[in-house]
Amino acid sequence: MVDALSQATGHSEVKVFPFRNVLLALLFGAGIVFALIFMQSSDTSRVANVVADRFDVSLPQSDYSPSEVVTRQMESLRASTRDIDRLVECYSYASPANRGITGPFENFANLVLSEPYDEMALCKEYQVGTPVIDGNDASVLVSLLTVDDAALAFRFILSKQSSAPYEGCWMTEGVYPLIPEGMPAAMPDEEPESVLKTSERAVRLE
């Protein structure tokens, strides 16, 4: 057979590769292709999960006070009017229970950027009050001045988390808009007594 091939090709020496080696080479090549396809599929799935979740577990810290958490959420809300991705920070400080109700992120974004919560993002200025802490629960009043120079207030309800990965961290459980009666269009130095006594419309972020 070697002589016949030599005569046909005009070469004096022809290398003959055993069939087994050819088969192994084909199988090896197919294995690489499969591995690459699997890796690409896994990466696509991982990225999709990150995009779908849109919260950062590293943001809440146990040394942040309730007022610090609320301030960070307010800054995130205001920045979201220029870049919606900045709202991820606000969403990340919502408790797991809250996110279970208000999520996923796209739903949360639609909720907080619609009335009446959009006033927090669009306000001219705001003030975060002193937190009222009772054990592992806290309440923080936020007074704000709208673009129409109207005064509004929202009460943030927070709790200190007891489970990993947020153990010891204050996180927001809900936000309730307040309906003040005759509240002046100014930013008070302290929480206005009229707001504290007014009726509260219990609208949880859900």
Secondary structure, DSSP 8 states (H G I E B T S, - for coil): -HHHHHHHHS-S------HHHHHHHHHHHHHHHHHHHHHHHHHHHHHHHHHHH---TTS--TT--HHHHHHHHHHHHHHTTT-GGGHHHHHHTB-HHHHHHH-SHHHHHHHHTSTTTHHHHH-SEEEE---EEETTEEEEEEEEE-TTS-EEEEEEEEEE--STTSTT-EEEEEEEEE--SS--SS--SS--HHHHHS-B------
